[in-house]
Amino acid sequence: MKSLYEAILNGLTYRDLAGRRQLRLFAVIAITIFILLIILGLAALLQRSEMMQDVSSIPLPVEYQATEPPAPQVEVENSVELCPSDPADWALADIVLDMNYKTIQPACVYTDLGKTVAWVMAIRSGYSRADAQELLGFDEMPVALLDQISIPNEGDGLDEMSLRFAPPHPDLREWRVDQHGEISVAYGLRGCFRTSSVAGNRIATWNADYAVICVVVEDANNIFTVYSLDGHLYSAHSAPMRSYLLFGYSEELGWLWLGTQESPKIAIDDWQERQSERETVALLFDAEDWDADWLLATRNLSYQELPEDWLAARDDAEGAAILALLDAYLQEVWQ
């Protein structure tokens, strides 16, 4: 430490002939500059202080500029693009190859179609027609009582197709159940078509009440169909079967169940295989596999419990009584 001090001291001073230490010339200059900087700084501070005192002693008018109050911030909700309700705004496209039955774009159209499919599934699951209508928010039953309809064939022509329909009695209940009494029914889209065609400058239209019709498969893996109406109960043996349902779109009424094709009807030998096939085709059509899980997840509807004595309800007289009530109701509706 002492050697460092002596080195600094020797760097700033030197000894004269008399042996006294003297500041070297550069040290004298540096000290002089430092003292001058301190004097200048103090002078600047004193001048600024005097100026501020002068300014604060003079009253100055305060000017206010009138400004409009800021506009209130209004939160604008993100506009939701509504699904087009006019079938003319829908695009019907082929999935892969040129087909009679096509997919609808935008796919949001299938949401309303699914609501009507949910009604069909509900009435197969123990809900009365009226209860299913109310629970799903329909003003009236989404059905049309058609016995025949025209559909396009592979040769660009039309085929007349016979239809059968489910009895529309509002109080009728039915269950389609397997051997364990579990509901076993599901639905899958098979494509849609317009009910008009253009050839040159001529437009041909058929089934004019419905601009677009969709084909939906119904896979019913039931071995019993149970009916209940006005205190009558009847269980009929059934066979697992795939049927084809038609749904037509009306701009006024939305999607309506037009009926079920008389043919083809295909026996179901492997339920798991049918389920896998429905799921695959649903992806191709940008739709959903409409099954019991979907009904519960989207509509919060599960199947209604069966009457306790359903399995023993084999009295043909009870079945005949239900048929008579349904026939009387249809006669009244068609008058």
For each residue, the residues with C-beta under 8 A, 3 or more apart:
1: 4 5
2: 5 6
3: 6 7
4: 1 7 8
5: 1 2 8 9
6: 2 3 9 10
7: 3 4 10 11
8: 4 5 11 12
9: 5 6 12 13 21
10: 6 7 13 14
11: 7 8 24
12: 8 9 23 24 27
13: 9 10 21 22 23 24 27
14: 10 21 22 24
15: 19 20 21 22
16: 19 20 21 22
17:
18:
19: 15 16
20: 15 16
21: 9 13 14 15 16
22: 13 14 15 16
23: 12 13 27 28 31
24: 11 12 13 14 27 28
25: 28 29
26: 29 30
27: 12 13 23 24 30 31
28: 23 24 25 31 32
29: 25 26 32 33
30: 26 27 33 34
31: 23 27 28 34 35
32: 28 29 35 36
33: 29 30 36 37
34: 30 31 37 38
35: 31 32 38 39
36: 32 33 39 40
37: 33 34 40 41
38: 34 35 41 42
39: 35 36 42 43
40: 36 37 43 44
41: 37 38 44 45
42: 38 39 45 46
43: 39 40 46 47
44: 40 41 47 48
45: 41 42 48 49
46: 42 43 49 50
47: 43 44 50 51
48: 44 45 51 52
49: 45 46 52 53
50: 46 47 53 54
51: 47 48 54 55
52: 48 49 55 56
53: 49 50 56 57
54: 50 51 57 58
55: 51 52 58
56: 52 53
57: 53 54
58: 54 55
59:
60:
61:
62:
63:
64:
65:
66:
67:
68:
69:
70:
71:
72:
73:
74:
75:
76:
77:
78:
79:
80:
81:
82: 85
83: 106 108 109 111 112
84: 89 90 106 109
85: 82 251
86: 89 90 251
87: 90 194 211 212 249 251
88: 211
89: 84 86
90: 84 86 87 104 105 106 109 212
91: 104 105
92: 102 103 104 105 192 193 194 212
93: 102 103 105
94: 97 98 99 102 103
95: 99 102 103 191 284 285
96: 284
97: 94
98: 94
99: 94 95 102 191
100: 152 153 154 191 193
101: 190 191 192 193 215
102: 92 93 94 95 99 191 192 193
103: 92 93 94 95 107 191 192 284 285 286 287
104: 90 91 92 107 109 110 192 212 214
105: 90 91 92 93 286
106: 83 84 90 109
107: 103 104 110 286 287
108: 83 111
109: 83 84 90 104 106 112 113
110: 104 107 113 114 189 286 287 288
111: 83 108 114 115
112: 83 109 115 116 254 255
113: 109 110 116 117 189 214 247 249 255
114: 110 111 117 118 287 288 290 298
115: 111 112 118 119 136 137 142 255
116: 112 113 119 120 142 247 254 255 256 257
117: 113 114 120 121 187 216 247 290
118: 114 115 121 122 136 290 295 298 299 301
119: 115 116 122 123 132 133 136 138 141 142 257
120: 116 117 123 124 166 187 218 245 257
121: 117 118 124 125 185 186 187 290 292 295
122: 118 119 125 127 131 132 135 136 295 299 301
123: 119 120 127 128 129 132 166 172 173 174
124: 120 121 174 175 176 183 185 220
125: 121 122 175 176 183 185 292 295 301 302 303 304
126: 173 174 175 183 303 304 305 306
127: 122 123 131 132 135 173 301 304
128: 123 131 132 170 171 172 173
129: 123 132 133 141 168 169 170 171 172
130: 133 134 170 171
131: 122 127 128 134 135
132: 119 122 123 127 128 129 135 136
133: 119 129 130 136 138 140 141 142 170
134: 130 131 137 138
135: 122 127 131 132 299 301
136: 115 118 119 122 132 133 299 301
137: 115 134
138: 119 133 134 141 142
139:
140: 133
141: 119 129 133 138 168 170
142: 115 116 119 133 138 253 254 255 256 257
143: 165 166 168 256 257
144: 209 248 256 257 258 259
145: 165 168 259 333 334
146: 149 163 165 258 259
147: 162 163 164 165 259
148: 160 161 162 163
149: 146 160 161 163 207 213 246 258 259
150: 158 159 160 161 195 206 207
151: 158 159 161 193 213 215 246
152: 100 156 157 158 159 193 197
153: 100 156 157 158 159
154: 100
155:
156: 152 153 197
157: 152 153
158: 150 151 152 153 206
159: 150 151 152 153
160: 148 149 150
161: 148 149 150 151 246 261 262
162: 147 148 261 262 263
163: 146 147 148 149 246 258 259 260 261 262
164: 147 259 260 262
165: 143 145 146 147 168 257 258 259 260
166: 120 123 143 257 260
167: 172 326 329 330
168: 129 141 143 145 165 329 330 333
169: 129 172 229 325 326 329
170: 128 129 130 133 141
171: 128 129 130 229 230
172: 123 128 129 167 169 227 228 229 322 326
173: 123 126 127 128 227 228 229 304
174: 123 124 126 225 226 227 228
175: 124 125 126 183 224 225 226 303 304 306 310
176: 124 125 183 184 185 220 222 224 225 238
177: 180 181 182 183 184 222 223 224 225 226 306
178: 181 182 184 221 222 223 224
179: 223
180: 177
181: 177 178 306 310 311
182: 177 178
183: 124 125 126 175 176 177 222 292 303
184: 176 177 178 220 221 222 271
185: 121 124 125 176 218 219 220 221 222 292
186: 121 218 219 275 278 289 290 291 292
187: 117 120 121 216 217 218 219 245 278 290 291
188: 216 217 219 277 278 279 281 282 287 289 290
189: 110 113 192 214 215 216 281 282 285 287
190: 101 214 215 216 217 244 281 285
191: 95 99 100 101 102 103 214 215 285
192: 92 101 102 103 104 189 212 213 214 215
193: 92 100 101 102 151 152 212 213
194: 87 92 197 211 212
195: 150 205 206 207 208 210 211 212 213 248
196: 203 204 205 206 211
197: 152 156 194 203 204
198: 202 203 204
199: 202 204
200:
201:
202: 198 199
203: 196 197 198
204: 196 197 198 199
205: 195 196 208
206: 150 158 195 196
207: 149 150 195 210 213 248
208: 195 205
209: 144 248 250
210: 195 207 213 248 249 250 256 258
211: 87 88 194 195 196 249 250 251
212: 87 90 92 104 192 193 194 195 248 249
213: 149 151 192 193 195 207 210 246 247 248 249 258
214: 104 113 189 190 191 192 246 247 248 249 255
215: 101 151 189 190 191 192 244 245 246
216: 117 187 188 189 190 244 245 246 247 290
217: 187 188 190 242 243 244 245 278
218: 120 185 186 187 242 243 244 245 260
219: 185 186 187 188 242 268 271 274 275 278
220: 124 176 184 185 238 240 241 242 243 268
221: 178 184 185 240 268 271 274
222: 176 177 178 183 184 185 225 238 240
223: 177 178 179 237 238 239 240
224: 175 176 177 178 235 236 237 238 310 311
225: 174 175 176 177 222 235 236 238
226: 174 175 177 233 234 235 236 306 307 310 313
227: 172 173 174 232 233 234 235 236 319 322
228: 172 173 174 232 233 234 307
229: 169 171 172 173 232 322 325 326
230: 171 325
231:
232: 227 228 229 318 321 322 325
233: 226 227 228 307 309 310 313 318
234: 226 227 228 313 314 315 316 318 319 322
235: 224 225 226 227 310 311 312 313 314
236: 224 225 226 227 319
237: 223 224
238: 176 220 222 223 224 225 241
239: 223 267
240: 220 221 222 223 267 268 269 271
241: 220 238 265 266 267 268
242: 217 218 219 220 265 266 267 268 274
243: 217 218 220 260 261 265
244: 190 215 216 217 218 260 261 264
245: 120 187 215 216 217 218 257 259 260 261
246: 149 151 161 163 213 214 215 216 257 258 259 260 261
247: 113 116 117 213 214 216 255 256 257 258
248: 144 195 207 209 210 212 213 214 255 256 258
249: 87 113 210 211 212 213 214 254 255 256
250: 209 210 211 253 254 255 256
251: 85 86 87 211
252:
253: 142 250 256
254: 112 116 142 249 250
255: 112 113 115 116 142 214 247 248 249 250
256: 116 142 143 144 210 247 248 249 250 253
257: 116 119 120 142 143 144 165 166 245 246 247
258: 144 146 149 163 165 210 213 246 247 248
259: 144 145 146 147 149 163 164 165 245 246
260: 163 164 165 166 218 243 244 245 246
261: 161 162 163 243 244 245 246 264
262: 161 162 163 164 265
263: 162
264: 244 261
265: 241 242 243 262
266: 241 242
267: 239 240 241 242
268: 219 220 221 240 241 242 271 274
269: 240 273
270: 273 274
271: 184 219 221 240 268 274 275
272: 275 276
273: 269 270 276 277
274: 219 221 242 268 270 271 277 278
275: 186 219 271 272 278 279 289 291
276: 272 273 279 280
277: 188 273 274 280 281
278: 186 187 188 217 219 274 275 281 282 289 291
279: 188 275 276 282 283 289
280: 276 277 283 284
281: 188 189 190 277 278 284 285
282: 188 189 278 279 285 287 288 289
283: 279 280 286
284: 95 96 103 280 281
285: 95 103 189 190 191 281 282
286: 103 105 107 110 283
287: 103 107 110 114 188 189 282
288: 110 114 282 294
289: 186 188 275 278 279 282 294
290: 114 117 118 121 186 187 188 216 294 295
291: 186 187 275 278 294 295
292: 121 125 183 185 186 295 296 302 303
293: 296 297
294: 288 289 290 291 297 298
295: 118 121 122 125 290 291 292 298 299 301 302
296: 292 293 299 300 301 302
297: 293 294
298: 114 118 294 295
299: 118 122 135 136 295 296
300: 296
301: 118 122 125 127 135 136 295 296
302: 125 292 295 296
303: 125 126 175 183 292
304: 125 126 127 173 175
305: 126
306: 126 175 177 181 226 310
307: 226 228 233 310 313
308:
309: 233 312 313
310: 175 181 224 226 233 235 306 307 313
311: 181 224 235
312: 235 309
313: 226 233 234 235 307 309 310 318
314: 234 235
315: 234 318 319
316: 234 319 320
317: 320 321
318: 232 233 234 313 315 321 322
319: 227 234 236 315 316 322 323
320: 316 317 323 324
321: 232 317 318 324 325
322: 172 227 229 232 234 318 319 325 326
323: 319 320 326 327
324: 320 321 327 328
325: 169 229 230 232 321 322 328 329
326: 167 169 172 229 322 323 329 330
327: 323 324 330 331
328: 324 325 331 332
329: 167 168 169 325 326 332 333
330: 167 168 326 327 333 334
331: 327 328 334 335
332: 328 329 335
333: 145 168 329 330
334: 145 330 331
335: 331 332
